[in-house]
């Protein structure tokens, strides 16, 4: 999942070198933490959150067969 998010986000932003994706695993959930440059934050979130919502839908569809839930968090530095 980490690689999927990283691939999508690097295509969206102006500074792909500053994209950082990490996974935090627990028993029932996996949290994907996404960090981008401050000026690219709007491109990742999108108008009214549409791009972020679309990425969350893709992650949910890709992990639907797993017993773990996967959550995408966009972290602002």
mmCIF file of the N, C-alpha and C atoms, coordinates in Angstrom:
data_MODEL
# 
_entry.id   MODEL 
# 
loop_
_atom_site.group_PDB 
_atom_site.id 
_atom_site.type_symbol 
_atom_site.label_atom_id 
_atom_site.label_alt_id 
_atom_site.label_comp_id 
_atom_site.label_asym_id 
_atom_site.label_entity_id 
_atom_site.label_seq_id 
_atom_site.pdbx_PDB_ins_code 
_atom_site.Cartn_x 
_atom_site.Cartn_y 
_atom_site.Cartn_z 
_atom_site.occupancy 
_atom_site.B_iso_or_equiv 
_atom_site.pdbx_formal_charge 
_atom_site.auth_seq_id 
_atom_site.auth_comp_id 
_atom_site.auth_asym_id 
_atom_site.auth_atom_id 
_atom_site.pdbx_PDB_model_num 
ATOM 1   N N  . UNK A 1 1  ? 0.814   -1.187 0.000  1.00 0.00 ? 1  UNK A N  1 
ATOM 2   C CA . UNK A 1 1  ? 0.000   0.000  0.000  1.00 0.00 ? 1  UNK A CA 1 
ATOM 3   C C  . UNK A 1 1  ? 0.861   1.257  0.000  1.00 0.00 ? 1  UNK A C  1 
ATOM 4   N N  . UNK A 1 2  ? 1.946   1.193  0.736  1.00 0.00 ? 2  UNK A N  1 
ATOM 5   C CA . UNK A 1 2  ? 2.851   2.331  0.839  1.00 0.00 ? 2  UNK A CA 1 
ATOM 6   C C  . UNK A 1 2  ? 3.362   2.745  -0.545 1.00 0.00 ? 2  UNK A C  1 
ATOM 7   N N  . UNK A 1 3  ? 3.712   1.780  -1.347 1.00 0.00 ? 3  UNK A N  1 
ATOM 8   C CA . UNK A 1 3  ? 4.237   2.060  -2.679 1.00 0.00 ? 3  UNK A CA 1 
ATOM 9   C C  . UNK A 1 3  ? 3.173   2.669  -3.590 1.00 0.00 ? 3  UNK A C  1 
ATOM 10  N N  . UNK A 1 4  ? 1.937   2.218  -3.457 1.00 0.00 ? 4  UNK A N  1 
ATOM 11  C CA . UNK A 1 4  ? 0.836   2.751  -4.250 1.00 0.00 ? 4  UNK A CA 1 
ATOM 12  C C  . UNK A 1 4  ? 0.614   4.225  -3.943 1.00 0.00 ? 4  UNK A C  1 
ATOM 13  N N  . UNK A 1 5  ? 0.558   4.569  -2.669 1.00 0.00 ? 5  UNK A N  1 
ATOM 14  C CA . UNK A 1 5  ? 0.353   5.965  -2.265 1.00 0.00 ? 5  UNK A CA 1 
ATOM 15  C C  . UNK A 1 5  ? 1.515   6.821  -2.734 1.00 0.00 ? 5  UNK A C  1 
ATOM 16  N N  . UNK A 1 6  ? 2.720   6.324  -2.573 1.00 0.00 ? 6  UNK A N  1 
ATOM 17  C CA . UNK A 1 6  ? 3.903   7.082  -2.982 1.00 0.00 ? 6  UNK A CA 1 
ATOM 18  C C  . UNK A 1 6  ? 3.908   7.334  -4.487 1.00 0.00 ? 6  UNK A C  1 
ATOM 19  N N  . UNK A 1 7  ? 3.552   6.353  -5.271 1.00 0.00 ? 7  UNK A N  1 
ATOM 20  C CA . UNK A 1 7  ? 3.492   6.500  -6.725 1.00 0.00 ? 7  UNK A CA 1 
ATOM 21  C C  . UNK A 1 7  ? 2.461   7.541  -7.148 1.00 0.00 ? 7  UNK A C  1 
ATOM 22  N N  . UNK A 1 8  ? 1.284   7.484  -6.574 1.00 0.00 ? 8  UNK A N  1 
ATOM 23  C CA . UNK A 1 8  ? 0.220   8.429  -6.913 1.00 0.00 ? 8  UNK A CA 1 
ATOM 24  C C  . UNK A 1 8  ? 0.612   9.857  -6.539 1.00 0.00 ? 8  UNK A C  1 
ATOM 25  N N  . UNK A 1 9  ? 1.110   10.029 -5.331 1.00 0.00 ? 9  UNK A N  1 
ATOM 26  C CA . UNK A 1 9  ? 1.410   11.366 -4.835 1.00 0.00 ? 9  UNK A CA 1 
ATOM 27  C C  . UNK A 1 9  ? 2.576   11.994 -5.586 1.00 0.00 ? 9  UNK A C  1 
ATOM 28  N N  . UNK A 1 10 ? 3.586   11.219 -5.909 1.00 0.00 ? 10 UNK A N  1 
ATOM 29  C CA . UNK A 1 10 ? 4.745   11.770 -6.627 1.00 0.00 ? 10 UNK A CA 1 
ATOM 30  C C  . UNK A 1 10 ? 4.358   12.292 -8.009 1.00 0.00 ? 10 UNK A C  1 
ATOM 31  N N  . UNK A 1 11 ? 3.322   11.735 -8.603 1.00 0.00 ? 11 UNK A N  1 
ATOM 32  C CA . UNK A 1 11 ? 2.842   12.221 -9.904 1.00 0.00 ? 11 UNK A CA 1 
ATOM 33  C C  . UNK A 1 11 ? 2.042   13.510 -9.769 1.00 0.00 ? 11 UNK A C  1 
ATOM 34  N N  . UNK A 1 12 ? 1.507   13.781 -8.588 1.00 0.00 ? 12 UNK A N  1 
ATOM 35  C CA . UNK A 1 12 ? 0.661   14.956 -8.374 1.00 0.00 ? 12 UNK A CA 1 
ATOM 36  C C  . UNK A 1 12 ? 1.425   16.215 -7.988 1.00 0.00 ? 12 UNK A C  1 
ATOM 37  N N  . UNK A 1 13 ? 2.525   16.076 -7.276 1.00 0.00 ? 13 UNK A N  1 
ATOM 38  C CA . UNK A 1 13 ? 3.184   17.222 -6.662 1.00 0.00 ? 13 UNK A CA 1 
ATOM 39  C C  . UNK A 1 13 ? 4.295   17.801 -7.533 1.00 0.00 ? 13 UNK A C  1 
ATOM 40  N N  . UNK A 1 14 ? 4.706   19.033 -7.185 1.00 0.00 ? 14 UNK A N  1 
ATOM 41  C CA . UNK A 1 14 ? 5.814   19.693 -7.872 1.00 0.00 ? 14 UNK A CA 1 
ATOM 42  C C  . UNK A 1 14 ? 7.171   19.278 -7.315 1.00 0.00 ? 14 UNK A C  1 
ATOM 43  N N  . UNK A 1 15 ? 7.199   18.861 -6.053 1.00 0.00 ? 15 UNK A N  1 
ATOM 44  C CA . UNK A 1 15 ? 8.446   18.457 -5.384 1.00 0.00 ? 15 UNK A CA 1 
ATOM 45  C C  . UNK A 1 15 ? 8.379   16.980 -4.992 1.00 0.00 ? 15 UNK A C  1 
ATOM 46  N N  . UNK A 1 16 ? 8.548   16.056 -5.950 1.00 0.00 ? 16 UNK A N  1 
ATOM 47  C CA . UNK A 1 16 ? 8.416   14.638 -5.609 1.00 0.00 ? 16 UNK A CA 1 
ATOM 48  C C  . UNK A 1 16 ? 9.511   14.129 -4.670 1.00 0.00 ? 16 UNK A C  1 
ATOM 49  N N  . UNK A 1 17 ? 10.645  14.841 -4.587 1.00 0.00 ? 17 UNK A N  1 
ATOM 50  C CA . UNK A 1 17 ? 11.713  14.407 -3.687 1.00 0.00 ? 17 UNK A CA 1 
ATOM 51  C C  . UNK A 1 17 ? 11.360  14.608 -2.221 1.00 0.00 ? 17 UNK A C  1 
ATOM 52  N N  . UNK A 1 18 ? 10.396  15.476 -1.937 1.00 0.00 ? 18 UNK A N  1 
ATOM 53  C CA . UNK A 1 18 ? 10.013  15.760 -0.561 1.00 0.00 ? 18 UNK A CA 1 
ATOM 54  C C  . UNK A 1 18 ? 8.829   14.922 -0.083 1.00 0.00 ? 18 UNK A C  1 
ATOM 55  N N  . UNK A 1 19 ? 8.399   13.957 -0.883 1.00 0.00 ? 19 UNK A N  1 
ATOM 56  C CA . UNK A 1 19 ? 7.294   13.072 -0.492 1.00 0.00 ? 19 UNK A CA 1 
ATOM 57  C C  . UNK A 1 19 ? 7.844   11.983 0.427  1.00 0.00 ? 19 UNK A C  1 
ATOM 58  N N  . UNK A 1 20 ? 7.200   11.820 1.572  1.00 0.00 ? 20 UNK A N  1 
ATOM 59  C CA . UNK A 1 20 ? 7.600   10.804 2.533  1.00 0.00 ? 20 UNK A CA 1 
ATOM 60  C C  . UNK A 1 20 ? 6.368   10.008 2.944  1.00 0.00 ? 20 UNK A C  1 
ATOM 61  N N  . UNK A 1 21 ? 6.450   8.693  2.788  1.00 0.00 ? 21 UNK A N  1 
ATOM 62  C CA . UNK A 1 21 ? 5.335   7.811  3.150  1.00 0.00 ? 21 UNK A CA 1 
ATOM 63  C C  . UNK A 1 21 ? 5.858   6.764  4.124  1.00 0.00 ? 21 UNK A C  1 
ATOM 64  N N  . UNK A 1 22 ? 5.156   6.602  5.242  1.00 0.00 ? 22 UNK A N  1 
ATOM 65  C CA . UNK A 1 22 ? 5.535   5.579  6.210  1.00 0.00 ? 22 UNK A CA 1 
ATOM 66  C C  . UNK A 1 22 ? 4.289   4.827  6.674  1.00 0.00 ? 22 UNK A C  1 
ATOM 67  N N  . UNK A 1 23 ? 4.515   3.593  7.116  1.00 0.00 ? 23 UNK A N  1 
ATOM 68  C CA . UNK A 1 23 ? 3.415   2.749  7.597  1.00 0.00 ? 23 UNK A CA 1 
ATOM 69  C C  . UNK A 1 23 ? 3.593   2.473  9.082  1.00 0.00 ? 23 UNK A C  1 
ATOM 70  N N  . UNK A 1 24 ? 2.493   2.546  9.807  1.00 0.00 ? 24 UNK A N  1 
ATOM 71  C CA . UNK A 1 24 ? 2.479   2.195  11.218 1.00 0.00 ? 24 UNK A CA 1 
ATOM 72  C C  . UNK A 1 24 ? 1.462   1.075  11.386 1.00 0.00 ? 24 UNK A C  1 
ATOM 73  N N  . UNK A 1 25 ? 1.950   -0.090 11.747 1.00 0.00 ? 25 UNK A N  1 
ATOM 74  C CA . UNK A 1 25 ? 1.075   -1.261 11.880 1.00 0.00 ? 25 UNK A CA 1 
ATOM 75  C C  . UNK A 1 25 ? 0.639   -1.463 13.321 1.00 0.00 ? 25 UNK A C  1 
ATOM 76  N N  . UNK A 1 26 ? -0.606  -1.872 13.467 1.00 0.00 ? 26 UNK A N  1 
ATOM 77  C CA . UNK A 1 26 ? -1.103  -2.336 14.760 1.00 0.00 ? 26 UNK A CA 1 
ATOM 78  C C  . UNK A 1 26 ? -1.882  -3.619 14.490 1.00 0.00 ? 26 UNK A C  1 
ATOM 79  N N  . UNK A 1 27 ? -2.579  -4.123 15.490 1.00 0.00 ? 27 UNK A N  1 
ATOM 80  C CA . UNK A 1 27 ? -3.277  -5.398 15.332 1.00 0.00 ? 27 UNK A CA 1 
ATOM 81  C C  . UNK A 1 27 ? -4.333  -5.379 14.241 1.00 0.00 ? 27 UNK A C  1 
ATOM 82  N N  . UNK A 1 28 ? -5.196  -4.374 14.268 1.00 0.00 ? 28 UNK A N  1 
ATOM 83  C CA . UNK A 1 28 ? -6.333  -4.353 13.345 1.00 0.00 ? 28 UNK A CA 1 
ATOM 84  C C  . UNK A 1 28 ? -6.251  -3.296 12.261 1.00 0.00 ? 28 UNK A C  1 
ATOM 85  N N  . UNK A 1 29 ? -5.323  -2.352 12.379 1.00 0.00 ? 29 UNK A N  1 
ATOM 86  C CA . UNK A 1 29 ? -5.243  -1.274 11.397 1.00 0.00 ? 29 UNK A CA 1 
ATOM 87  C C  . UNK A 1 29 ? -3.798  -1.028 10.967 1.00 0.00 ? 29 UNK A C  1 
ATOM 88  N N  . UNK A 1 30 ? -3.692  -0.478 9.779  1.00 0.00 ? 30 UNK A N  1 
ATOM 89  C CA . UNK A 1 30 ? -2.427  0.025  9.270  1.00 0.00 ? 30 UNK A CA 1 
ATOM 90  C C  . UNK A 1 30 ? -2.648  1.485  8.926  1.00 0.00 ? 30 UNK A C  1 
ATOM 91  N N  . UNK A 1 31 ? -1.824  2.345  9.484  1.00 0.00 ? 31 UNK A N  1 
ATOM 92  C CA . UNK A 1 31 ? -1.927  3.771  9.221  1.00 0.00 ? 31 UNK A CA 1 
ATOM 93  C C  . UNK A 1 31 ? -0.805  4.159  8.266  1.00 0.00 ? 31 UNK A C  1 
ATOM 94  N N  . UNK A 1 32 ? -1.185  4.758  7.147  1.00 0.00 ? 32 UNK A N  1 
ATOM 95  C CA . UNK A 1 32 ? -0.207  5.252  6.184  1.00 0.00 ? 32 UNK A CA 1 
ATOM 96  C C  . UNK A 1 32 ? -0.088  6.752  6.405  1.00 0.00 ? 32 UNK A C  1 
ATOM 97  N N  . UNK A 1 33 ? 1.089   7.187  6.800  1.00 0.00 ? 33 UNK A N  1 
ATOM 98  C CA . UNK A 1 33 ? 1.339   8.596  7.060  1.00 0.00 ? 33 UNK A CA 1 
ATOM 99  C C  . UNK A 1 33 ? 2.018   9.211  5.845  1.00 0.00 ? 33 UNK A C  1 
ATOM 100 N N  . UNK A 1 34 ? 1.421   10.255 5.321  1.00 0.00 ? 34 UNK A N  1 
ATOM 101 C CA . UNK A 1 34 ? 1.919   10.922 4.126  1.00 0.00 ? 34 UNK A CA 1 
ATOM 102 C C  . UNK A 1 34 ? 2.361   12.333 4.477  1.00 0.00 ? 34 UNK A C  1 
ATOM 103 N N  . UNK A 1 35 ? 3.592   12.655 4.115  1.00 0.00 ? 35 UNK A N  1 
ATOM 104 C CA . UNK A 1 35 ? 4.115   14.009 4.308  1.00 0.00 ? 35 UNK A CA 1 
ATOM 105 C C  . UNK A 1 35 ? 4.587   14.535 2.958  1.00 0.00 ? 35 UNK A C  1 
ATOM 106 N N  . UNK A 1 36 ? 4.214   15.779 2.654  1.00 0.00 ? 36 UNK A N  1 
ATOM 107 C CA . UNK A 1 36 ? 4.639   16.440 1.419  1.00 0.00 ? 36 UNK A CA 1 
ATOM 108 C C  . UNK A 1 36 ? 5.113   17.849 1.764  1.00 0.00 ? 36 UNK A C  1 
ATOM 109 N N  . UNK A 1 37 ? 5.721   18.521 0.788  1.00 0.00 ? 37 UNK A N  1 
ATOM 110 C CA . UNK A 1 37 ? 6.132   19.906 0.980  1.00 0.00 ? 37 UNK A CA 1 
ATOM 111 C C  . UNK A 1 37 ? 4.901   20.764 1.226  1.00 0.00 ? 37 UNK A C  1 
ATOM 112 N N  . UNK A 1 38 ? 5.072   21.831 1.984  1.00 0.00 ? 38 UNK A N  1 
ATOM 113 C CA . UNK A 1 38 ? 3.946   22.678 2.370  1.00 0.00 ? 38 UNK A CA 1 
ATOM 114 C C  . UNK A 1 38 ? 3.214   23.235 1.154  1.00 0.00 ? 38 UNK A C  1 
ATOM 115 N N  . UNK A 1 39 ? 3.959   23.607 0.103  1.00 0.00 ? 39 UNK A N  1 
ATOM 116 C CA . UNK A 1 39 ? 3.323   24.175 -1.089 1.00 0.00 ? 39 UNK A CA 1 
ATOM 117 C C  . UNK A 1 39 ? 2.580   23.129 -1.923 1.00 0.00 ? 39 UNK A C  1 
ATOM 118 N N  . UNK A 1 40 ? 2.830   21.842 -1.671 1.00 0.00 ? 40 UNK A N  1 
ATOM 119 C CA . UNK A 1 40 ? 2.152   20.769 -2.402 1.00 0.00 ? 40 UNK A CA 1 
ATOM 120 C C  . UNK A 1 40 ? 0.954   20.204 -1.649 1.00 0.00 ? 40 UNK A C  1 
ATOM 121 N N  . UNK A 1 41 ? 0.710   20.669 -0.450 1.00 0.00 ? 41 UNK A N  1 
ATOM 122 C CA . UNK A 1 41 ? -0.362  20.119 0.373  1.00 0.00 ? 41 UNK A CA 1 
ATOM 123 C C  . UNK A 1 41 ? -1.725  20.260 -0.303 1.00 0.00 ? 41 UNK A C  1 
ATOM 124 N N  . UNK A 1 42 ? -1.978  21.394 -0.913 1.00 0.00 ? 42 UNK A N  1 
ATOM 125 C CA . UNK A 1 42 ? -3.257  21.614 -1.596 1.00 0.00 ? 42 UNK A CA 1 
ATOM 126 C C  . UNK A 1 42 ? -3.457  20.694 -2.784 1.00 0.00 ? 42 UNK A C  1 
ATOM 127 N N  . UNK A 1 43 ? -2.383  20.349 -3.467 1.00 0.00 ? 43 UNK A N  1 
ATOM 128 C CA . UNK A 1 43 ? -2.487  19.441 -4.623 1.00 0.00 ? 43 UNK A CA 1 
ATOM 129 C C  . UNK A 1 43 ? -2.823  18.029 -4.185 1.00 0.00 ? 43 UNK A C  1 
ATOM 130 N N  . UNK A 1 44 ? -2.344  17.639 -3.024 1.00 0.00 ? 44 UNK A N  1 
ATOM 131 C CA . UNK A 1 44 ? -2.614  16.290 -2.519 1.00 0.00 ? 44 UNK A CA 1 
ATOM 132 C C  . UNK A 1 44 ? -4.029  16.194 -1.960 1.00 0.00 ? 44 UNK A C  1 
ATOM 133 N N  . UNK A 1 45 ? -4.486  17.246 -1.309 1.00 0.00 ? 45 UNK A N  1 
ATOM 134 C CA . UNK A 1 45 ? -5.836  17.234 -0.737 1.00 0.00 ? 45 UNK A CA 1 
ATOM 135 C C  . UNK A 1 45 ? -6.880  17.452 -1.817 1.00 0.00 ? 45 UNK A C  1 
ATOM 136 N N  . UNK A 1 46 ? -6.624  18.396 -2.720 1.00 0.00 ? 46 UNK A N  1 
ATOM 137 C CA . UNK A 1 46 ? -7.556  18.657 -3.814 1.00 0.00 ? 46 UNK A CA 1 
ATOM 138 C C  . UNK A 1 46 ? -8.695  19.574 -3.400 1.00 0.00 ? 46 UNK A C  1 
ATOM 139 N N  . UNK A 1 47 ? -9.437  19.987 -4.376 1.00 0.00 ? 47 UNK A N  1 
ATOM 140 C CA . UNK A 1 47 ? -10.575 20.871 -4.138 1.00 0.00 ? 47 UNK A CA 1 
ATOM 141 C C  . UNK A 1 47 ? -11.641 20.125 -3.342 1.00 0.00 ? 47 UNK A C  1 
ATOM 142 N N  . UNK A 1 48 ? -11.993 20.676 -2.205 1.00 0.00 ? 48 UNK A N  1 
ATOM 143 C CA . UNK A 1 48 ? -12.968 20.084 -1.282 1.00 0.00 ? 48 UNK A CA 1 
ATOM 144 C C  . UNK A 1 48 ? -12.578 18.676 -0.834 1.00 0.00 ? 48 UNK A C  1 
ATOM 145 N N  . UNK A 1 49 ? -11.274 18.365 -0.870 1.00 0.00 ? 49 UNK A N  1 
ATOM 146 C CA . UNK A 1 49 ? -10.786 17.072 -0.404 1.00 0.00 ? 49 UNK A CA 1 
ATOM 147 C C  . UNK A 1 49 ? -11.021 15.919 -1.357 1.00 0.00 ? 49 UNK A C  1 
ATOM 148 N N  . UNK A 1 50 ? -11.279 16.215 -2.612 1.00 0.00 ? 50 UNK A N  1 
ATOM 149 C CA . UNK A 1 50 ? -11.637 15.155 -3.560 1.00 0.00 ? 50 UNK A CA 1 
ATOM 150 C C  . UNK A 1 50 ? -10.492 14.194 -3.851 1.00 0.00 ? 50 UNK A C  1 
ATOM 151 N N  . UNK A 1 51 ? -9.276  14.707 -3.992 1.00 0.00 ? 51 UNK A N  1 
ATOM 152 C CA . UNK A 1 51 ? -8.142  13.831 -4.303 1.00 0.00 ? 51 UNK A CA 1 
ATOM 153 C C  . UNK A 1 51 ? -7.815  12.948 -3.102 1.00 0.00 ? 51 UNK A C  1 
ATOM 154 N N  . UNK A 1 52 ? -7.813  13.532 -1.914 1.00 0.00 ? 52 UNK A N  1 
ATOM 155 C CA . UNK A 1 52 ? -7.555  12.742 -0.705 1.00 0.00 ? 52 UNK A CA 1 
ATOM 156 C C  . UNK A 1 52 ? -8.623  11.664 -0.533 1.00 0.00 ? 52 UNK A C  1 
ATOM 157 N N  . UNK A 1 53 ? -9.864  12.017 -0.781 1.00 0.00 ? 53 UNK A N  1 
ATOM 158 C CA . UNK A 1 53 ? -10.955 11.043 -0.664 1.00 0.00 ? 53 UNK A CA 1 
ATOM 159 C C  . UNK A 1 53 ? -10.796 9.922  -1.693 1.00 0.00 ? 53 UNK A C  1 
ATOM 160 N N  . UNK A 1 54 ? -10.399 10.278 -2.913 1.00 0.00 ? 54 UNK A N  1 
ATOM 161 C CA . UNK A 1 54 ? -10.201 9.270  -3.960 1.00 0.00 ? 54 UNK A CA 1 
ATOM 162 C C  . UNK A 1 54 ? -9.064  8.311  -3.588 1.00 0.00 ? 54 UNK A C  1 
ATOM 163 N N  . UNK A 1 55 ? -7.984  8.845  -3.020 1.00 0.00 ? 55 UNK A N  1 
ATOM 164 C CA . UNK A 1 55 ? -6.883  7.971  -2.593 1.00 0.00 ? 55 UNK A CA 1 
ATOM 165 C C  . UNK A 1 55 ? -7.336  7.045  -1.472 1.00 0.00 ? 55 UNK A C  1 
ATOM 166 N N  . UNK A 1 56 ? -8.166  7.556  -0.561 1.00 0.00 ? 56 UNK A N  1 
ATOM 167 C CA . UNK A 1 56 ? -8.669  6.713  0.532  1.00 0.00 ? 56 UNK A CA 1 
ATOM 168 C C  . UNK A 1 56 ? -9.592  5.613  0.004  1.00 0.00 ? 56 UNK A C  1 
ATOM 169 N N  . UNK A 1 57 ? -10.365 5.924  -1.029 1.00 0.00 ? 57 UNK A N  1 
ATOM 170 C CA . UNK A 1 57 ? -11.232 4.909  -1.645 1.00 0.00 ? 57 UNK A CA 1 
ATOM 171 C C  . UNK A 1 57 ? -10.383 3.828  -2.321 1.00 0.00 ? 57 UNK A C  1 
ATOM 172 N N  . UNK A 1 58 ? -9.329  4.233  -3.026 1.00 0.00 ? 58 UNK A N  1 
ATOM 173 C CA . UNK A 1 58 ? -8.431  3.265  -3.664 1.00 0.00 ? 58 UNK A CA 1 
ATOM 174 C C  . UNK A 1 58 ? -7.768  2.357  -2.638 1.00 0.00 ? 58 UNK A C  1 
ATOM 175 N N  . UNK A 1 59 ? -7.304  2.946  -1.547 1.00 0.00 ? 59 UNK A N  1 
ATOM 176 C CA . UNK A 1 59 ? -6.674  2.149  -0.490 1.00 0.00 ? 59 UNK A CA 1 
ATOM 177 C C  . UNK A 1 59 ? -7.679  1.185  0.114  1.00 0.00 ? 59 UNK A C  1 
ATOM 178 N N  . UNK A 1 60 ? -8.895  1.647  0.342  1.00 0.00 ? 60 UNK A N  1 
ATOM 179 C CA . UNK A 1 60 ? -9.936  0.775  0.886  1.00 0.00 ? 60 UNK A CA 1 
ATOM 180 C C  . UNK A 1 60 ? -10.275 -0.370 -0.041 1.00 0.00 ? 60 UNK A C  1 
ATOM 181 N N  . UNK A 1 61 ? -10.323 -0.085 -1.339 1.00 0.00 ? 61 UNK A N  1 
ATOM 182 C CA . UNK A 1 61 ? -10.617 -1.143 -2.305 1.00 0.00 ? 61 UNK A CA 1 
ATOM 183 C C  . UNK A 1 61 ? -9.470  -2.142 -2.410 1.00 0.00 ? 61 UNK A C  1 
ATOM 184 N N  . UNK A 1 62 ? -8.251  -1.647 -2.340 1.00 0.00 ? 62 UNK A N  1 
ATOM 185 C CA . UNK A 1 62 ? -7.093  -2.531 -2.449 1.00 0.00 ? 62 UNK A CA 1 
ATOM 186 C C  . UNK A 1 62 ? -6.924  -3.413 -1.220 1.00 0.00 ? 62 UNK A C  1 
ATOM 187 N N  . UNK A 1 63 ? -7.393  -2.965 -0.077 1.00 0.00 ? 63 UNK A N  1 
ATOM 188 C CA . UNK A 1 63 ? -7.252  -3.747 1.162  1.00 0.00 ? 63 UNK A CA 1 
ATOM 189 C C  . UNK A 1 63 ? -8.555  -4.384 1.615  1.00 0.00 ? 63 UNK A C  1 
ATOM 190 N N  . UNK A 1 64 ? -9.550  -4.422 0.766  1.00 0.00 ? 64 UNK A N  1 
ATOM 191 C CA . UNK A 1 64 ? -10.860 -4.939 1.175  1.00 0.00 ? 64 UNK A CA 1 
ATOM 192 C C  . UNK A 1 64 ? -10.822 -6.421 1.531  1.00 0.00 ? 64 UNK A C  1 
ATOM 193 N N  . UNK A 1 65 ? -9.926  -7.176 0.961  1.00 0.00 ? 65 UNK A N  1 
ATOM 194 C CA . UNK A 1 65 ? -9.849  -8.604 1.269  1.00 0.00 ? 65 UNK A CA 1 
ATOM 195 C C  . UNK A 1 65 ? -9.062  -8.889 2.541  1.00 0.00 ? 65 UNK A C  1 
ATOM 196 N N  . UNK A 1 66 ? -8.251  -7.931 2.968  1.00 0.00 ? 66 UNK A N  1 
ATOM 197 C CA . UNK A 1 66 ? -7.458  -8.116 4.185  1.00 0.00 ? 66 UNK A CA 1 
ATOM 198 C C  . UNK A 1 66 ? -8.344  -7.971 5.410  1.00 0.00 ? 66 UNK A C  1 
ATOM 199 N N  . UNK A 1 67 ? -7.897  -8.557 6.490  1.00 0.00 ? 67 UNK A N  1 
ATOM 200 C CA . UNK A 1 67 ? -8.645  -8.414 7.734  1.00 0.00 ? 67 UNK A CA 1 
ATOM 201 C C  . UNK A 1 67 ? -8.309  -7.098 8.433  1.00 0.00 ? 67 UNK A C  1 
ATOM 202 N N  . UNK A 1 68 ? -7.237  -6.443 7.984  1.00 0.00 ? 68 UNK A N  1 
ATOM 203 C CA . UNK A 1 68 ? -6.830  -5.161 8.573  1.00 0.00 ? 68 UNK A CA 1 
ATOM 204 C C  . UNK A 1 68 ? -7.470  -3.996 7.821  1.00 0.00 ? 68 UNK A C  1 
ATOM 205 N N  . UNK A 1 69 ? -7.747  -2.937 8.556  1.00 0.00 ? 69 UNK A N  1 
ATOM 206 C CA . UNK A 1 69 ? -8.246  -1.706 7.968  1.00 0.00 ? 69 UNK A CA 1 
ATOM 207 C C  . UNK A 1 69 ? -7.048  -0.801 7.702  1.00 0.00 ? 69 UNK A C  1 
ATOM 208 N N  . UNK A 1 70 ? -7.058  -0.103 6.590  1.00 0.00 ? 70 UNK A N  1 
ATOM 209 C CA . UNK A 1 70 ? -5.957  0.771  6.220  1.00 0.00 ? 70 UNK A CA 1 
ATOM 210 C C  . UNK A 1 70 ? -6.454  2.219  6.196  1.00 0.00 ? 70 UNK A C  1 
ATOM 211 N N  . UNK A 1 71 ? -5.715  3.103  6.865  1.00 0.00 ? 71 UNK A N  1 
ATOM 212 C CA . UNK A 1 71 ? -6.104  4.503  6.999  1.00 0.00 ? 71 UNK A CA 1 
ATOM 213 C C  . UNK A 1 71 ? -4.998  5.380  6.430  1.00 0.00 ? 71 UNK A C  1 
ATOM 214 N N  . UNK A 1 72 ? -5.383  6.396  5.648  1.00 0.00 ? 72 UNK A N  1 
ATOM 215 C CA . UNK A 1 72 ? -4.427  7.356  5.108  1.00 0.00 ? 72 UNK A CA 1 
ATOM 216 C C  . UNK A 1 72 ? -4.513  8.644  5.911  1.00 0.00 ? 72 UNK A C  1 
ATOM 217 N N  . UNK A 1 73 ? -3.384  9.070  6.454  1.00 0.00 ? 73 UNK A N  1 
ATOM 218 C CA . UNK A 1 73 ? -3.305  10.333 7.171  1.00 0.00 ? 73 UNK A CA 1 
ATOM 219 C C  . UNK A 1 73 ? -2.338  11.252 6.432  1.00 0.00 ? 73 UNK A C  1 
ATOM 220 N N  . UNK A 1 74 ? -2.802  12.450 6.105  1.00 0.00 ? 74 UNK A N  1 
ATOM 221 C CA . UNK A 1 74 ? -1.951  13.441 5.469  1.00 0.00 ? 74 UNK A CA 1 
ATOM 222 C C  . UNK A 1 74 ? -1.481  14.370 6.576  1.00 0.00 ? 74 UNK A C  1 
ATOM 223 N N  . UNK A 1 75 ? -0.190  14.383 6.819  1.00 0.00 ? 75 UNK A N  1 
ATOM 224 C CA . UNK A 1 75 ? 0.380   15.116 7.938  1.00 0.00 ? 75 UNK A CA 1 
ATOM 225 C C  . UNK A 1 75 ? 1.039   16.384 7.419  1.00 0.00 ? 75 UNK A C  1 
ATOM 226 N N  . UNK A 1 76 ? 0.676   17.500 8.057  1.00 0.00 ? 76 UNK A N  1 
ATOM 227 C CA . UNK A 1 76 ? 1.250   18.787 7.688  1.00 0.00 ? 76 UNK A CA 1 
ATOM 228 C C  . UNK A 1 76 ? 2.414   19.093 8.619  1.00 0.00 ? 76 UNK A C  1 
ATOM 229 N N  . UNK A 1 77 ? 3.562   19.381 8.044  1.00 0.00 ? 77 UNK A N  1 
ATOM 230 C CA . UNK A 1 77 ? 4.737   19.726 8.864  1.00 0.00 ? 77 UNK A CA 1 
ATOM 231 C C  . UNK A 1 77 ? 4.882   21.215 8.989  1.00 0.00 ? 77 UNK A C  1 
# 
